[in-house]
Amino acid sequence: MRDFGKRAINKAQTKLNIIQAMLELIAITNFKDMKVRDIVEKVDITEKTFFNYFQTKDDLLNYYMKTWSLDQQALQLQYPLSGEKAIRRIFDTTAQETLKHPRVMVNLIGYLASLNQEPPQIDIEPAERFLLHPELTELHTTPIKSGNELLMKHLQEINPNTDNTQILIHLASCFYGDALVAYTSGVELQPLYQLSLDLIFKGTKGTPKR
């Protein structure tokens, strides 16, 4: 498989299997209450092997966030959009992901709220990227941008001479806040996102740079 070698591919697949097991378990239990032993039983590995891949259980959520960013970059490579359309697609695809894994976002929000600093930086190895997006060779080595970096890039495409920091904050509030409201209220996330984005793009013009 390409130039990665069988060993690298097997390791990458095991790592992705661990993430998949986490997603399956999070559907029935809170991440905080999830046990590493439950995860390794689903993957059929030992706890020692688990900690060879992830230093802590929390790293699973950090890795999941990174795969979200990777998927967004993959989509942009395949079907380029810019400005408001690109931002709306980021929110639409996130809403679609919450339909598949409705408890992931609320657990992610809880994890982020518990931190007193930025989450640890985790990378996705080239072999793992290959398994996730085998056709996009450019994506196998390129730096993975954070969600804020992706959004800011598209904001700059709309208003290149504007300080978009406040708009970015509004987008982040919408991204996490609407997801929490949708989950706790039992309503669909996508319409909430659409309404919030309509209000943001209609009512916020940005602050001119000084």
N, CA and C atoms as a LAMMPS dump frame, in Angstrom:
ITEM: TIMESTEP
0
ITEM: NUMBER OF ATOMS
630
ITEM: BOX BOUNDS ff ff ff
-5.0000000000000000e+02 5.0000000000000000e+02
-5.0000000000000000e+02 5.0000000000000000e+02
-5.0000000000000000e+02 5.0000000000000000e+02
ITEM: ATOMS id mol type element x y z
1 1 1 N 0.836 -1.196 0
2 1 2 C 0 0 0
3 1 3 C 0.872 1.248 0
4 2 1 N 0.981 1.88 -1.15
5 2 2 C 1.859 3.017 -1.337
6 2 3 C 3.251 2.711 -0.787
7 3 1 N 3.857 3.666 -0.096
8 3 2 C 5.218 3.484 0.402
9 3 3 C 5.261 3.336 1.907
10 4 1 N 4.128 3.087 2.537
11 4 2 C 4.087 3.078 3.988
12 4 3 C 4.556 1.752 4.586
13 5 1 N 4.344 0.684 3.887
14 5 2 C 4.722 -0.621 4.426
15 5 3 C 3.579 -1.232 5.229
16 6 1 N 3.567 -2.545 5.285
17 6 2 C 2.474 -3.262 5.944
18 6 3 C 2.41 -2.935 7.431
19 7 1 N 3.558 -2.831 8.093
20 7 2 C 3.574 -2.566 9.533
21 7 3 C 2.952 -1.204 9.846
22 8 1 N 3.324 -0.193 9.071
23 8 2 C 2.781 1.146 9.299
24 8 3 C 1.276 1.176 9.047
25 9 1 N 0.837 0.462 8.035
26 9 2 C -0.59 0.414 7.721
27 9 3 C -1.353 -0.298 8.827
28 10 1 N -0.793 -1.391 9.335
29 10 2 C -1.456 -2.128 10.42
30 10 3 C -1.569 -1.265 11.676
31 11 1 N -0.509 -0.524 11.989
32 11 2 C -0.544 0.365 13.156
33 11 3 C -1.586 1.461 12.961
34 12 1 N -1.624 2.003 11.756
35 12 2 C -2.59 3.057 11.468
36 12 3 C -4.02 2.533 11.594
37 13 1 N -4.248 1.327 11.103
38 13 2 C -5.587 0.755 11.17
39 13 3 C -6.005 0.499 12.617
40 14 1 N -5.07 0.04 13.426
41 14 2 C -5.377 -0.184 14.846
42 14 3 C -5.767 1.125 15.517
43 15 1 N -5.051 2.185 15.21
44 15 2 C -5.355 3.483 15.806
45 15 3 C -6.746 3.959 15.399
46 16 1 N -7.086 3.792 14.132
47 16 2 C -8.403 4.196 13.661
48 16 3 C -9.49 3.293 14.245
49 17 1 N -9.161 2.021 14.481
50 17 2 C -10.118 1.115 15.122
51 17 3 C -10.419 1.551 16.553
52 18 1 N -9.418 2.074 17.222
53 18 2 C -9.612 2.573 18.591
54 18 3 C -10.581 3.753 18.582
55 19 1 N -10.401 4.664 17.624
56 19 2 C -11.298 5.809 17.507
57 19 3 C -12.719 5.344 17.197
58 20 1 N -12.853 4.364 16.32
59 20 2 C -14.175 3.847 15.984
60 20 3 C -14.837 3.213 17.205
61 21 1 N -14.066 2.504 18
62 21 2 C -14.603 1.903 19.222
63 21 3 C -15.081 2.982 20.181
64 22 1 N -14.317 4.063 20.295
65 22 2 C -14.727 5.182 21.142
66 22 3 C -16.054 5.759 20.663
67 23 1 N -16.218 5.918 19.345
68 23 2 C -17.448 6.477 18.798
69 23 3 C -18.64 5.558 19.07
70 24 1 N -18.415 4.27 19.002
71 24 2 C -19.499 3.325 19.274
72 24 3 C -19.884 3.339 20.75
73 25 1 N -18.897 3.44 21.623
74 25 2 C -19.182 3.449 23.058
75 25 3 C -19.8 4.758 23.517
76 26 1 N -19.406 5.849 22.876
77 26 2 C -19.909 7.156 23.306
78 26 3 C -21.394 7.301 22.987
79 27 1 N -21.901 6.428 22.143
80 27 2 C -23.327 6.446 21.827
81 27 3 C -24.167 5.952 22.995
82 28 1 N -23.541 5.216 23.921
83 28 2 C -24.294 4.626 25.032
84 28 3 C -23.778 5.046 26.403
85 29 1 N -22.657 5.752 26.449
86 29 2 C -22.114 6.183 27.736
87 29 3 C -21.379 7.502 27.573
88 30 1 N -21.31 8.283 28.623
89 30 2 C -20.546 9.523 28.584
90 30 3 C -19.058 9.209 28.474
91 31 1 N -18.355 10.071 27.761
92 31 2 C -16.923 9.852 27.583
93 31 3 C -16.203 9.804 28.927
94 32 1 N -16.632 10.654 29.853
95 32 2 C -15.992 10.706 31.167
96 32 3 C -16.083 9.357 31.885
97 33 1 N -17.194 8.645 31.677
98 33 2 C -17.406 7.365 32.348
99 33 3 C -16.858 6.184 31.559
100 34 1 N -16.426 6.421 30.348
101 34 2 C -15.913 5.352 29.49
102 34 3 C -14.585 4.822 30.033
103 35 1 N -14.418 3.515 30.036
104 35 2 C -13.201 2.889 30.526
105 35 3 C -12.314 2.447 29.362
106 36 1 N -11.022 2.596 29.562
107 36 2 C -10.087 2.146 28.535
108 36 3 C -10.261 0.658 28.283
109 37 1 N -10.542 -0.101 29.334
110 37 2 C -10.696 -1.547 29.148
111 37 3 C -11.887 -1.879 28.25
112 38 1 N -12.926 -1.031 28.278
113 38 2 C -14.069 -1.256 27.391
114 38 3 C -13.68 -1.014 25.935
115 39 1 N -12.836 -0.019 25.739
116 39 2 C -12.38 0.301 24.382
117 39 3 C -11.509 -0.82 23.833
118 40 1 N -10.549 -1.261 24.629
119 40 2 C -9.608 -2.273 24.119
120 40 3 C -10.295 -3.61 23.882
121 41 1 N -11.34 -3.902 24.646
122 41 2 C -12.086 -5.144 24.422
123 41 3 C -12.764 -5.138 23.062
124 42 1 N -13.267 -3.981 22.652
125 42 2 C -13.914 -3.881 21.345
126 42 3 C -12.906 -4.008 20.211
127 43 1 N -11.685 -3.522 20.435
128 43 2 C -10.662 -3.549 19.389
129 43 3 C -9.852 -4.842 19.433
130 44 1 N -9.974 -5.558 20.558
131 44 2 C -9.222 -6.797 20.779
132 44 3 C -7.718 -6.534 20.858
133 45 1 N -7.379 -5.543 21.703
134 45 2 C -5.986 -5.253 21.997
135 45 3 C -5.849 -5.15 23.508
136 46 1 N -4.62 -5.021 23.998
137 46 2 C -4.389 -4.87 25.426
138 46 3 C -4.364 -3.389 25.795
139 47 1 N -4.519 -3.116 27.091
140 47 2 C -4.426 -1.724 27.54
141 47 3 C -3.023 -1.181 27.287
142 48 1 N -2.022 -2.029 27.41
143 48 2 C -0.653 -1.597 27.123
144 48 3 C -0.528 -1.122 25.685
145 49 1 N -1.143 -1.858 24.775
146 49 2 C -1.117 -1.46 23.367
147 49 3 C -1.837 -0.132 23.176
148 50 1 N -2.967 0.034 23.847
149 50 2 C -3.713 1.298 23.76
150 50 3 C -2.812 2.472 24.106
151 51 1 N -2.077 2.357 25.208
152 51 2 C -1.249 3.477 25.659
153 51 3 C 0.02 3.635 24.83
154 52 1 N 0.279 2.688 23.945
155 52 2 C 1.337 2.892 22.962
156 52 3 C 0.886 3.871 21.875
157 53 1 N -0.43 3.969 21.709
158 53 2 C -1 4.854 20.685
159 53 3 C -1.462 6.184 21.265
160 54 1 N -2.04 6.15 22.449
161 54 2 C -2.588 7.357 23.073
162 54 3 C -2.096 7.44 24.509
163 55 1 N -1.543 8.594 24.871
164 55 2 C -1.009 8.749 26.222
165 55 3 C -2.111 8.752 27.273
166 56 1 N -3.267 9.348 26.927
167 56 2 C -4.394 9.392 27.843
168 56 3 C -5.678 9.113 27.07
169 57 1 N -6.731 8.809 27.788
170 57 2 C -8.03 8.605 27.135
171 57 3 C -8.504 9.887 26.471
172 58 1 N -8.208 11.041 27.083
173 58 2 C -8.623 12.321 26.511
174 58 3 C -8.046 12.541 25.12
175 59 1 N -6.91 11.926 24.842
176 59 2 C -6.298 12.091 23.526
177 59 3 C -7.186 11.558 22.407
178 60 1 N -8.133 10.696 22.736
179 60 2 C -9.07 10.203 21.729
180 60 3 C -9.916 11.355 21.186
181 61 1 N -10.371 12.221 22.065
182 61 2 C -11.156 13.374 21.625
183 61 3 C -10.289 14.373 20.858
184 62 1 N -9.055 14.552 21.314
185 62 2 C -8.143 15.43 20.583
186 62 3 C -7.888 14.899 19.173
187 63 1 N -7.734 13.595 19.069
188 63 2 C -7.506 12.973 17.761
189 63 3 C -8.751 13.103 16.895
190 64 1 N -9.908 12.918 17.498
191 64 2 C -11.165 13.053 16.749
192 64 3 C -11.295 14.463 16.188
193 65 1 N -10.964 15.478 16.981
194 65 2 C -11.009 16.853 16.491
195 65 3 C -10.061 17.038 15.305
196 66 1 N -8.928 16.387 15.369
197 66 2 C -7.953 16.503 14.284
198 66 3 C -8.476 15.844 13.018
199 67 1 N -9.145 14.692 13.154
200 67 2 C -9.702 14.037 11.968
201 67 3 C -10.822 14.877 11.365
202 68 1 N -11.569 15.594 12.226
203 68 2 C -12.595 16.505 11.712
204 68 3 C -11.951 17.561 10.822
205 69 1 N -10.867 18.159 11.291
206 69 2 C -10.168 19.17 10.499
207 69 3 C -9.617 18.574 9.209
208 70 1 N -9.062 17.367 9.307
209 70 2 C -8.531 16.692 8.119
210 70 3 C -9.635 16.458 7.105
211 71 1 N -10.794 16.022 7.567
212 71 2 C -11.921 15.785 6.661
213 71 3 C -12.37 17.077 5.985
214 72 1 N -12.344 18.182 6.729
215 72 2 C -12.715 19.465 6.146
216 72 3 C -11.73 19.883 5.055
217 73 1 N -10.447 19.666 5.29
218 73 2 C -9.441 20.001 4.287
219 73 3 C -9.56 19.089 3.072
220 74 1 N -9.902 17.83 3.305
221 74 2 C -10.094 16.897 2.198
222 74 3 C -11.256 17.348 1.322
223 75 1 N -12.343 17.762 1.956
224 75 2 C -13.513 18.225 1.21
225 75 3 C -13.179 19.473 0.397
226 76 1 N -12.391 20.348 0.989
227 76 2 C -12.006 21.578 0.301
228 76 3 C -11.125 21.282 -0.905
229 77 1 N -10.262 20.273 -0.784
230 77 2 C -9.413 19.884 -1.91
231 77 3 C -10.235 19.304 -3.053
232 78 1 N -11.227 18.508 -2.697
233 78 2 C -12.043 17.853 -3.719
234 78 3 C -13.061 18.797 -4.344
235 79 1 N -13.668 19.627 -3.519
236 79 2 C -14.729 20.523 -3.994
237 79 3 C -14.501 21.918 -3.412
238 80 1 N -13.592 22.667 -4
239 80 2 C -13.207 23.97 -3.428
240 80 3 C -14.374 24.956 -3.346
241 81 1 N -14.485 25.605 -2.198
242 81 2 C -15.41 26.713 -1.988
243 81 3 C -14.645 27.815 -1.276
244 82 1 N -15.21 29.002 -1.285
245 82 2 C -14.545 30.099 -0.59
246 82 3 C -15.578 30.929 0.159
247 83 1 N -15.096 31.756 1.077
248 83 2 C -15.931 32.711 1.772
249 83 3 C -17.098 32.101 2.527
250 84 1 N -18.254 32.756 2.417
251 84 2 C -19.432 32.339 3.174
252 84 3 C -19.876 30.928 2.815
253 85 1 N -19.806 30.561 1.536
254 85 2 C -20.221 29.219 1.128
255 85 3 C -19.367 28.152 1.798
256 86 1 N -18.077 28.407 1.907
257 86 2 C -17.17 27.445 2.54
258 86 3 C -17.481 27.316 4.028
259 87 1 N -17.758 28.437 4.673
260 87 2 C -18.081 28.42 6.1
261 87 3 C -19.383 27.667 6.344
262 88 1 N -20.38 27.926 5.518
263 88 2 C -21.654 27.23 5.675
264 88 3 C -21.484 25.724 5.477
265 89 1 N -20.614 25.334 4.563
266 89 2 C -20.387 23.898 4.364
267 89 3 C -19.731 23.274 5.588
268 90 1 N -18.822 23.98 6.228
269 90 2 C -18.198 23.458 7.445
270 90 3 C -19.265 23.161 8.491
271 91 1 N -20.207 24.081 8.653
272 91 2 C -21.265 23.887 9.637
273 91 3 C -22.242 22.792 9.2
274 92 1 N -22.563 22.742 7.914
275 92 2 C -23.485 21.723 7.419
276 92 3 C -22.92 20.317 7.612
277 93 1 N -21.659 20.131 7.277
278 93 2 C -21.055 18.806 7.407
279 93 3 C -20.895 18.407 8.873
280 94 1 N -20.678 19.393 9.731
281 94 2 C -20.605 19.103 11.161
282 94 3 C -21.977 18.665 11.679
283 95 1 N -23.033 19.326 11.225
284 95 2 C -24.388 18.931 11.614
285 95 3 C -24.689 17.513 11.145
286 96 1 N -24.229 17.172 9.947
287 96 2 C -24.432 15.821 9.428
288 96 3 C -23.681 14.794 10.273
289 97 1 N -22.496 15.173 10.727
290 97 2 C -21.706 14.272 11.573
291 97 3 C -22.4 14.035 12.91
292 98 1 N -23.053 15.05 13.437
293 98 2 C -23.74 14.877 14.721
294 98 3 C -24.953 13.969 14.587
295 99 1 N -25.492 13.858 13.396
296 99 2 C -26.582 12.903 13.176
297 99 3 C -26.083 11.475 13.295
298 100 1 N -24.854 11.254 12.824
299 100 2 C -24.265 9.912 12.914
300 100 3 C -23.782 9.601 14.325
301 101 1 N -23.241 10.612 14.994
302 101 2 C -22.694 10.426 16.347
303 101 3 C -23.216 11.56 17.242
304 102 1 N -24.495 11.523 17.624
305 102 2 C -25.125 12.659 18.306
306 102 3 C -24.537 13.026 19.655
307 103 1 N -23.849 12.105 20.323
308 103 2 C -23.327 12.401 21.653
309 103 3 C -21.87 12.866 21.634
310 104 1 N -21.245 12.818 20.486
311 104 2 C -19.829 13.179 20.428
312 104 3 C -19.624 14.653 20.722
313 105 1 N -20.407 15.504 20.074
314 105 2 C -20.195 16.939 20.222
315 105 3 C -20.396 17.396 21.663
316 106 1 N -21.454 16.918 22.325
317 106 2 C -21.717 17.36 23.691
318 106 3 C -20.619 16.875 24.638
319 107 1 N -20.076 15.687 24.395
320 107 2 C -18.955 15.205 25.201
321 107 3 C -17.691 15.997 24.904
322 108 1 N -17.517 16.381 23.658
323 108 2 C -16.367 17.202 23.29
324 108 3 C -16.443 18.569 23.95
325 109 1 N -17.636 19.149 23.98
326 109 2 C -17.82 20.44 24.631
327 109 3 C -17.495 20.331 26.117
328 110 1 N -17.969 19.266 26.75
329 110 2 C -17.679 19.059 28.166
330 110 3 C -16.19 18.921 28.422
331 111 1 N -15.508 18.217 27.543
332 111 2 C -14.055 18.052 27.683
333 111 3 C -13.339 19.386 27.542
334 112 1 N -13.691 20.154 26.519
335 112 2 C -13.037 21.445 26.297
336 112 3 C -13.303 22.405 27.451
337 113 1 N -14.522 22.336 28.005
338 113 2 C -14.871 23.218 29.12
339 113 3 C -14.079 22.885 30.378
340 114 1 N -13.596 21.651 30.483
341 114 2 C -12.858 21.234 31.668
342 114 3 C -11.391 21.637 31.634
343 115 1 N -10.923 22.089 30.471
344 115 2 C -9.512 22.426 30.32
345 115 3 C -9.227 23.838 30.817
346 116 1 N -8.036 24.042 31.342
347 116 2 C -7.601 25.392 31.717
348 116 3 C -6.487 25.888 30.797
349 117 1 N -6.317 25.174 29.678
350 117 2 C -5.331 25.563 28.682
351 117 3 C -5.731 24.934 27.345
352 118 1 N -4.977 25.262 26.311
353 118 2 C -5.26 24.689 25.009
354 118 3 C -5.086 23.172 25.046
355 119 1 N -5.936 22.407 24.333
356 119 2 C -5.766 20.947 24.309
357 119 3 C -4.434 20.574 23.677
358 120 1 N -3.872 19.429 24.068
359 120 2 C -2.586 18.996 23.516
360 120 3 C -2.644 18.87 21.995
361 121 1 N -1.549 19.207 21.362
362 121 2 C -1.47 19.091 19.912
363 121 3 C -1.185 17.642 19.516
364 122 1 N -2.024 17.096 18.681
365 122 2 C -1.876 15.723 18.206
366 122 3 C -1.862 15.74 16.685
367 123 1 N -0.983 14.97 16.097
368 123 2 C -0.92 14.907 14.64
369 123 3 C -1.488 13.577 14.164
370 124 1 N -1.841 13.535 12.906
371 124 2 C -2.287 12.298 12.27
372 124 3 C -1.186 11.869 11.317
373 125 1 N -0.657 10.682 11.538
374 125 2 C 0.469 10.202 10.747
375 125 3 C 0.057 9.981 9.288
376 126 1 N 1.034 10.081 8.354
377 126 2 C 0.718 9.911 6.935
378 126 3 C -0.02 8.612 6.614
379 127 1 N 0.361 7.5 7.251
380 127 2 C -0.313 6.23 6.972
381 127 3 C -1.77 6.271 7.417
382 128 1 N -2.044 6.973 8.515
383 128 2 C -3.421 7.122 8.993
384 128 3 C -4.221 8.004 8.035
385 129 1 N -3.584 9.043 7.54
386 129 2 C -4.239 9.924 6.575
387 129 3 C -4.542 9.162 5.288
388 130 1 N -3.618 8.298 4.902
389 130 2 C -3.817 7.493 3.698
390 130 3 C -5.043 6.612 3.832
391 131 1 N -5.224 5.971 4.989
392 131 2 C -6.387 5.113 5.19
393 131 3 C -7.685 5.916 5.197
394 132 1 N -7.619 7.144 5.703
395 132 2 C -8.809 7.984 5.747
396 132 3 C -9.136 8.596 4.389
397 133 1 N -8.091 8.992 3.648
398 133 2 C -8.289 9.647 2.35
399 133 3 C -7.212 9.158 1.377
400 134 1 N -7.341 7.929 0.919
401 134 2 C -6.269 7.329 0.106
402 134 3 C -5.997 8.055 -1.205
403 135 1 N -7.005 8.711 -1.774
404 135 2 C -6.842 9.329 -3.085
405 135 3 C -6.205 10.713 -3.021
406 136 1 N -6.162 11.309 -1.844
407 136 2 C -5.676 12.683 -1.722
408 136 3 C -4.237 12.687 -1.214
409 137 1 N -3.311 12.421 -2.097
410 137 2 C -1.906 12.309 -1.7
411 137 3 C -1.374 13.612 -1.117
412 138 1 N -1.881 14.735 -1.592
413 138 2 C -1.44 16.039 -1.075
414 138 3 C -1.743 16.175 0.414
415 139 1 N -2.791 15.509 0.843
416 139 2 C -3.244 15.626 2.226
417 139 3 C -2.43 14.764 3.186
418 140 1 N -1.627 13.867 2.655
419 140 2 C -0.921 12.916 3.507
420 140 3 C 0.244 13.54 4.263
421 141 1 N 0.69 14.699 3.836
422 141 2 C 1.838 15.338 4.493
423 141 3 C 1.597 16.811 4.84
424 142 1 N 0.539 17.408 4.327
425 142 2 C 0.311 18.835 4.564
426 142 3 C -0.094 19.093 6.011
427 143 1 N 0.267 20.241 6.579
428 143 2 C -0.166 20.566 7.951
429 143 3 C -1.684 20.6 8.062
430 144 1 N -2.206 20.137 9.179
431 144 2 C -3.644 20.145 9.411
432 144 3 C -3.998 21.408 10.18
433 145 1 N -4.891 22.215 9.608
434 145 2 C -5.296 23.459 10.24
435 145 3 C -6.346 23.202 11.308
436 146 1 N -6.39 24.061 12.308
437 146 2 C -7.438 23.968 13.33
438 146 3 C -8.745 24.503 12.755
439 147 1 N -9.834 24.25 13.46
440 147 2 C -11.114 24.783 13.022
441 147 3 C -11.117 26.292 12.924
442 148 1 N -10.516 26.961 13.9
443 148 2 C -10.44 28.423 13.872
444 148 3 C -9.631 28.923 12.673
445 149 1 N -8.571 28.219 12.355
446 149 2 C -7.753 28.61 11.195
447 149 3 C -8.536 28.457 9.898
448 150 1 N -9.304 27.389 9.796
449 150 2 C -10.114 27.176 8.595
450 150 3 C -11.158 28.284 8.447
451 151 1 N -11.842 28.602 9.555
452 151 2 C -12.869 29.628 9.507
453 151 3 C -12.275 31.012 9.216
454 152 1 N -11.151 31.318 9.855
455 152 2 C -10.536 32.619 9.638
456 152 3 C -10.088 32.784 8.188
457 153 1 N -9.575 31.723 7.594
458 153 2 C -9.161 31.783 6.19
459 153 3 C -10.335 32.191 5.303
460 154 1 N -11.484 31.589 5.547
461 154 2 C -12.645 31.899 4.717
462 154 3 C -13.236 33.269 5.052
463 155 1 N -13.114 33.708 6.291
464 155 2 C -13.536 35.063 6.64
465 155 3 C -12.681 36.1 5.921
466 156 1 N -11.388 35.811 5.831
467 156 2 C -10.493 36.73 5.131
468 156 3 C -10.814 36.783 3.644
469 157 1 N -11.345 35.69 3.11
470 157 2 C -11.749 35.693 1.704
471 157 3 C -12.943 36.627 1.485
472 158 1 N -13.771 36.779 2.51
473 158 2 C -14.928 37.677 2.422
474 158 3 C -14.488 39.124 2.6
475 159 1 N -13.728 39.379 3.665
476 159 2 C -13.288 40.737 3.992
477 159 3 C -11.787 40.737 4.282
478 160 1 N -10.959 40.784 3.248
479 160 2 C -9.515 40.697 3.461
480 160 3 C -8.916 41.876 4.213
481 161 1 N -9.593 43.018 4.22
482 161 2 C -9.064 44.213 4.885
483 161 3 C -9.774 44.505 6.194
484 162 1 N -10.343 43.468 6.797
485 162 2 C -11.131 43.629 8.013
486 162 3 C -10.576 42.752 9.129
487 163 1 N -10.654 43.254 10.349
488 163 2 C -10.323 42.435 11.513
489 163 3 C -11.526 41.533 11.803
490 164 1 N -11.384 40.246 11.498
491 164 2 C -12.5 39.302 11.597
492 164 3 C -12.532 38.541 12.923
493 165 1 N -11.772 38.994 13.897
494 165 2 C -11.682 38.263 15.159
495 165 3 C -13.036 38.114 15.835
496 166 1 N -13.809 39.203 15.9
497 166 2 C -15.109 39.145 16.569
498 166 3 C -16.08 38.229 15.833
499 167 1 N -16.033 38.251 14.518
500 167 2 C -16.905 37.355 13.749
501 167 3 C -16.516 35.908 14.018
502 168 1 N -15.213 35.655 14.108
503 168 2 C -14.748 34.306 14.409
504 168 3 C -15.267 33.849 15.763
505 169 1 N -15.273 34.745 16.746
506 169 2 C -15.795 34.408 18.074
507 169 3 C -17.283 34.068 17.987
508 170 1 N -18.025 34.839 17.209
509 170 2 C -19.449 34.549 17.021
510 170 3 C -19.643 33.177 16.361
511 171 1 N -18.818 32.874 15.389
512 171 2 C -18.918 31.577 14.712
513 171 3 C -18.615 30.433 15.675
514 172 1 N -17.609 30.622 16.516
515 172 2 C -17.267 29.581 17.493
516 172 3 C -18.398 29.392 18.499
517 173 1 N -19.007 30.507 18.924
518 173 2 C -20.133 30.424 19.849
519 173 3 C -21.292 29.663 19.225
520 174 1 N -21.531 29.945 17.965
521 174 2 C -22.578 29.244 17.223
522 174 3 C -22.226 27.764 17.082
523 175 1 N -20.998 27.477 16.744
524 175 2 C -20.56 26.098 16.486
525 175 3 C -20.805 25.21 17.703
526 176 1 N -20.373 25.681 18.877
527 176 2 C -20.515 24.875 20.086
528 176 3 C -21.859 25.1 20.784
529 177 1 N -22.285 26.359 20.858
530 177 2 C -23.51 26.67 21.589
531 177 3 C -24.747 26.055 20.955
532 178 1 N -24.877 26.176 19.628
533 178 2 C -26.032 25.594 18.947
534 178 3 C -26.037 24.076 19.082
535 179 1 N -24.848 23.478 19.053
536 179 2 C -24.761 22.018 19.192
537 179 3 C -25.263 21.576 20.558
538 180 1 N -24.911 22.338 21.588
539 180 2 C -25.361 21.998 22.94
540 180 3 C -26.875 22.183 23.078
541 181 1 N -27.39 23.277 22.53
542 181 2 C -28.833 23.533 22.591
543 181 3 C -29.599 22.452 21.834
544 182 1 N -29.109 22.085 20.664
545 182 2 C -29.781 21.059 19.865
546 182 3 C -29.843 19.74 20.621
547 183 1 N -28.744 19.383 21.28
548 183 2 C -28.698 18.109 21.998
549 183 3 C -29.632 18.123 23.209
550 184 1 N -29.559 19.177 24.003
551 184 2 C -30.356 19.223 25.236
552 184 3 C -31.835 19.445 24.956
553 185 1 N -32.143 20.064 23.801
554 185 2 C -33.543 20.339 23.472
555 185 3 C -34.159 19.282 22.569
556 186 1 N -33.33 18.414 22.032
557 186 2 C -33.834 17.371 21.147
558 186 3 C -34.301 17.887 19.805
559 187 1 N -33.661 18.958 19.315
560 187 2 C -34.017 19.511 18.005
561 187 3 C -32.865 19.278 17.029
562 188 1 N -33.145 19.468 15.745
563 188 2 C -32.115 19.271 14.734
564 188 3 C -31.105 20.408 14.783
565 189 1 N -29.852 20.055 14.591
566 189 2 C -28.779 21.039 14.669
567 189 3 C -28.687 21.889 13.406
568 190 1 N -28.886 21.286 12.253
569 190 2 C -28.653 22.01 11.006
570 190 3 C -29.491 23.281 10.874
571 191 1 N -30.802 23.263 11.186
572 191 2 C -31.566 24.52 11.107
573 191 3 C -31.073 25.59 12.078
574 192 1 N -30.614 25.164 13.264
575 192 2 C -30.063 26.133 14.212
576 192 3 C -28.816 26.791 13.641
577 193 1 N -27.939 25.967 13.078
578 193 2 C -26.737 26.509 12.442
579 193 3 C -27.103 27.491 11.335
580 194 1 N -28.054 27.112 10.496
581 194 2 C -28.421 27.968 9.375
582 194 3 C -28.936 29.321 9.852
583 195 1 N -29.781 29.312 10.871
584 195 2 C -30.329 30.564 11.398
585 195 3 C -29.226 31.428 12
586 196 1 N -28.353 30.812 12.778
587 196 2 C -27.266 31.572 13.401
588 196 3 C -26.352 32.186 12.35
589 197 1 N -26.029 31.421 11.325
590 197 2 C -25.156 31.934 10.266
591 197 3 C -25.842 33.06 9.496
592 198 1 N -27.149 32.92 9.27
593 198 2 C -27.89 34.007 8.611
594 198 3 C -27.755 35.301 9.406
595 199 1 N -27.916 35.2 10.721
596 199 2 C -27.837 36.386 11.579
597 199 3 C -26.422 36.946 11.614
598 200 1 N -25.434 36.056 11.684
599 200 2 C -24.039 36.504 11.752
600 200 3 C -23.644 37.242 10.479
601 201 1 N -23.97 36.654 9.332
602 201 2 C -23.539 37.265 8.076
603 201 3 C -24.378 38.484 7.709
604 202 1 N -25.584 38.555 8.24
605 202 2 C -26.421 39.723 7.979
606 202 3 C -26.079 40.889 8.906
607 203 1 N -25.82 40.579 10.163
608 203 2 C -25.674 41.642 11.151
609 203 3 C -24.262 42.018 11.521
610 204 1 N -23.279 41.246 11.096
611 204 2 C -21.899 41.529 11.49
612 204 3 C -21.077 41.876 10.266
613 205 1 N -20.527 43.075 10.28
614 205 2 C -19.727 43.54 9.137
615 205 3 C -18.229 43.507 9.447
616 206 1 N -17.88 43.193 10.698
617 206 2 C -16.467 43.18 11.05
618 206 3 C -16.003 44.528 11.541
619 207 1 N -14.861 44.534 12.16
620 207 2 C -14.26 45.758 12.686
621 207 3 C -13.077 46.164 11.842
622 208 1 N -13.085 47.368 11.27
623 208 2 C -11.966 47.79 10.418
624 208 3 C -10.629 47.7 11.181
625 209 1 N -9.622 47.3 10.45
626 209 2 C -8.284 47.222 11.044
627 209 3 C -7.775 48.621 11.356
628 210 1 N -7.026 48.691 12.466
629 210 2 C -6.453 49.982 12.842
630 210 3 C -4.972 50.002 12.52
